[in-house]
Amino acid sequence: MKIGKLIVPCLMLLMAAACNSQTDKASADAVVKTGNTESKLKASLDPGNFARELDGKQVQLYFLKNRNGLEMAVTNYGAKVVSLLVPDKQGQFADIVLGFDDLDGYLKANEPYFGAAIGRYGNRIAHGKFTLNGKPYTLATNNASNHLHGGTKGFNAQVWDAKQVNDQTIEFTRLSPDGEEGYPGNLQVKMVYSLTDDNEFKITYAAETDQPTVINLTHHSFFNLHGAGNGSINDHVLMINADKYTPVDNTLIPTGQIANVVGTPMDFNRPTAIGKRVAEDFEQLKFGKGYDHNWVLKDSSNPNKLAATVWEPGSGRYMEVYTTEPGLQFYGGNFLDGKDKGKGGKPYNFRSAFCLETQHFPDSPNQPAFPSTLLQPGEKYEHTAVYKFSVK
C-alpha cells in the first residue's frame, strides 16, 4: 500500500510536469508569435550578426518602430538603413530597401552605398580637385578620375557614434578630421533618423567646421516598392518636381549647363513609368547607362518642398520625398548586376532599385553658377530630407 501510495503521487507529479512543460512550450510559442507581431524585423535580423569592433569602435544594429507598425533597422556602420518595413494596400508589410543580413555583407559588397549616409560630399567632384580661397585641394579619387561620395573611405564606411533616443529616433554623430579624404577642416556632423507616426522616415543633418570647407551630405537608400530583390523598378511611376536638370559629360560630371527637361526623357513633371523612356536614343541616358542625374527642383524658396513621388501600382505603395535642398539625384540602379546577394539571398539585379538623393548639385565647388556648398567657421550646415509612405 505504501508503495502504491508513493507511485500514484509520483505519476501525478510526472503528468503535471509534462502538462506544465507543454503549457510552457505553448506559452513560449505564443511569446514568439507575439514578438513577431510586435517586431517583424527583430525576428528576421540577428543583432549579433552586426556586433563587431571596426577601427576601434563597436558596430551594432538598432531598431525603430512607429505606432502604425512601420519598422526600420539601422547600423552605425555607415549609418546605414538595413531594412524598412512598410505596408501595401492590403496591409501586408514588405522590406523595401536593399541591404544585407549581416555586417560581412556590407564589408564585401560590390555596391558600397546601400542605405548609407554620404559625405563629406555626395555625388562627384571632377578629378578630385577644387580651389578654396585661392588654395588648391586634392581629394581621393574613386570613380575613374573623379571623386565620388566622399572618396575611398567616405562617411558610408565609417563607424558612427550612435545614441538611440527612443523607439522612433536614433542620433548619429562623428568628427571628420581635418584632411580626411583630402578635405580641409575638422567637421563635426550630427544626423538624426526618425520614424514618425506620420509614416515618415525623416533625416535631419547638421554640421560645423573650424576651417572653410565644402559639404554636401545625402542619403543613399536603394528602394524597391515591390520589396527588396523583388524584380525591376521600371514599372514604378515617378514624378520629379523639376523643370530643369544638370546635363553631364561621359564621366557623369556636370557640364555647367542647366537644361530644360521639356521634350526629353528627363521630364518627369507628369508621373511616368521609370522604364517608359529609359531606352530612348538620348545622349544623357547613354552617359548614365540610364538615369543617374541631378534635377533642379522647383519652388526653391520653400524650405520643405516636394521633390518627388513614386507609386508602385501593384502594391499601391506610394512614397513622397520632401527636402530643404535645391537638387535631387535620381539613380535607376543601372550599375547593379546581380553579384550582390542581399537579405534572404536575393540577388540585386540590373535596375532592381532606385535612389532619390536630396542634395546640392554635383561638382558645385568647380561650378560658380551652381548654389554654393561652402561652409565657413561659425556657420551651421542644415539639411532635412523626408521619405513619406502611404498607399494609393
Buried (B, 14 or more C-beta within 10 A) or exposed (E): EEEEEEEEEEEEEEEEEEEEEEEEEEEEEEEEEEEEEEBBBBEBBEEEBBBBEBEEBEBBBBBBBBEBBBBBBBBBBBBBBBBBBBBBBEEEBBBBBBBBBBBEBBBEBEBBBBBBBBBBBBBBBBBBBBEBEEEEBEBBBBBEEBBBBBBEBBBBBBBBEBEBEEEBBBBBBBEBEBEBBBBBBBBBBBBBBBBBEEBBBBBBBBBBBEBBBBBBBBBBBBBBBBBBBBEBBBBBBBBBBBBBBBBBEEEBBBEBEBBEBEEBBBBBEEEBBBBEBBEEEEEBBEBBBBBBBBBBBBEEEEEEBBBBBBBBBEBBBBBBBBBBBBBBBBBBBBBBEEEBBBBEEBEBBBBBBBBBBBBBBBBBBBBEEBEEBBBEEEEEBEBBBBBBBBBE
